[in-house]
Amino acid sequence: MMINGYIKTVLSLSVCGGASATVQTTGYHCGDLGSLEGNQTVGVHEYADGLTYSGAMDFPKSPDKDSYFRRRYNGNGALTEDEARGISLIEYDAWGNPRRIQFDNGNITEYVFTATGTKLRTVHYTAVPNISVPAGTTHRLSTSEILSKDSTDYHGNLIVENGKPDKYLFAGGFASLRNDADGKPEIAFHYYDQDHLGNNRAVVSARTGAVEQITNYYPFGMPYTDQTAVNPDFQKYKYNGKELDKMHGLNTYDYGARQYYSIVPAWDRIDPMCEKYYSISPYVFCGDNPIRYLDINGDSIWISYNNEYH
């Protein structure tokens, strides 16, 4: 069922071991009685059993199976709170880019963007246990409260992890910059096997021909985490070739103009080109047809035809 292009109820099936099936049913209720506040999903009503696969990108669960999780937005239509993911507050810069995500357990993700919206840096802070941050507030971690800190810097196609060059991205794959078994620097090339939407389905080593990663996807982008998945954390550029950030349970794809949460599924901000698509919600992904269409930058719907985008 849909309202204004928005999915109201999702039923997804996942077969375990071929003999039995685990059925996941997730209902999305927009407002207390299934209504919308404008075009915004203000809550998610989850009444499904949790997936048992290791690393599953499942919708977060609470002790009460039949649970309602609220979502809140600012005056610009950008998501600011998400009870299900434990997001207490998302702060934005003057240009509408996310600047800081505060989680209710003290964890923090910070971003640095240019004025034109190009992401330059991401920093993940993991907090010590037993920190509680109320909804709508932030908590500045002291040095003693920081358990670990990880950074990613983006220099064009060069990705730097924790101050060290990690990989160089190119069309169809990437070159990893790491040390070999003897501790000597080496450059290894890896190539993507992609489908018609640019989803990276497999990663193959140019040196050995070995398959290093296999990822299959639900139509709206959530990766399978069953027995078909191979080495899911090998690299994080996946659905539509976009970077997947799973740290602290965020589970969003970075499309540039917006971040996409494939589990609901919805964008975190309104479509900056929404006046081109009056008939659908500005939070809807690919006009609710991700099999045919794709969104290259998070701001427009494109169709893939003969390996070209139109």
RAMOBEL-V546736 format. One record per run of one state. SS is the DSSP state (~ for helix, > for strand, _ for the rest). FROM is the first residue (numbers start at 1). LEN is the number of residues. If there is no record, write none. Layout:
SS_FROM_LEN + SS_FROM_LEN
//
This chain:
__1_1 + >_2_2 + __4_2 + >_6_2 + __8_1 + >_9_8 + __17_3 + >_20_8 + __28_9 + >_37_1 + __38_2 + >_40_1 + __41_2 + >_43_4 + __47_20 + >_67_7 + __74_5 + >_79_4 + __83_4 + >_87_6 + __93_5 + >_98_6 + __104_4 + >_108_6 + __114_5 + >_119_9 + __128_15 + ~_143_3 + >_146_10 + __156_2 + >_158_4 + __162_2 + >_164_7 + __171_2 + >_173_7 + __180_5 + >_185_10 + __195_5 + >_200_6 + __206_5 + >_211_4 + __215_2 + >_217_1 + __218_5 + >_223_1 + __224_6 + >_230_1 + __231_6 + >_237_1 + __238_1 + ~_239_3 + __242_1 + >_243_3 + __246_1 + ~_247_3 + __250_2 + >_252_3 + __255_4 + >_259_3 + __262_4 + >_266_2 + __268_6 + ~_274_3 + __277_9 + ~_286_3 + __289_4 + >_293_2 + __295_7 + >_302_4 + __306_2 + >_308_2 + __310_1
//
